[in-house]
Amino acid sequence: MSREFIERLEKLHKKSLEGGARIIPVPELSEPDSKMEIYVHPLTTAELQVIVGDDSGGNTSRLQRAINTIIARARTSDGKKMFDRLPIIEEQLRGLMPPALLIRLASEINDDMVGMFGEEATEAVKK
């Protein structure tokens, strides 16, 4: 029975990807001859776990969750992850990205969570 369950989950996941990725423009990083865009696919449980982190003590800050969101969910036009989950990447994002841009991108990337989990759960992830 568990194999059938997994097979059906795989079908559900493939179906969720059929609609294609949402495209989030990043004009702040675009240049005249090259647009910067982030592609976002439907949220997975693995990505949600990265975003929330080990929050058993309730210590994950909103800014850390925003960084986690970008690392976990941002993809390139060919569907590959834009960032590796490495401490140096987190440090670079933390040191270079203006807070307003970080929060805007994370909010737009996680916009699909309201429909999936409701506003209460979405707010818990954004805190």
C-alpha positions, -999 to +999 in steps of 0.1 A: +000+000+000+028+025+008+042+021-027+009+029-043+006+060-020+041+072-031+033+066-068+001+087-064+021+114-046+045+114-076+016+118-100+002+147-079+036+164-078+040+161-116+005+175-121+013+205-099+043+213-121+022+212-153+011+248-149+047+260-151+065+282-128+054+316-115+078+343-126+088+370-102+106+400-118+135+416-099+139+450-116+163+461-088+188+436-102+179+438-139+202+455-164+192+470-198+202+439-217+193+413-191+162+409-169+166+393-135+137+369-127+130+343-101+110+312-111+089+296-084+073+261-085+046+249-061+058+246-025+070+212-013+071+199+022+109+197+019+111+234+010+087+243+038+110+225+063+139+246+050+120+278+053+107+272+088+139+255+099+143+239+134+120+263+151+112+242+181+123+271+203+105+297+182+138+315+175+138+316+137+136+353+128+115+367+100+146+378+082+161+343+085+129+328+072+130+352+043+166+341+034+155+305+038+126+311+014+148+325-013+174+297-009+148+270-009+124+282-036+142+305-061+148+287-094+163+296-127+143+296-160+154+259-166+140+249-131+173+245-113+177+258-078+192+293-080+212+289-047+229+261-029+221+258+008+255+268+020+265+291+049+284+313+025+253+319+004+233+329+035+261+352+045+262+368+011+224+373+009+224+387+045+253+410+038+244+423+003+206+423+000+187+453+012+161+443+038+132+457+018+141+436-013+146+405+008+112+408+024+095+417-009+109+387-027+102+363+001+066+375+004+061+372-034+077+338-035+055+326-006+024+341-019+010+307-029+011+295+007-021+314+016-041+292-008-024+261+005-025+266+042-047+295+049-037+329+063-030+317+098-004+292+087+011+316+062+015+343+089+032+317+112+058+311+085+063+348+078+069+356+115 
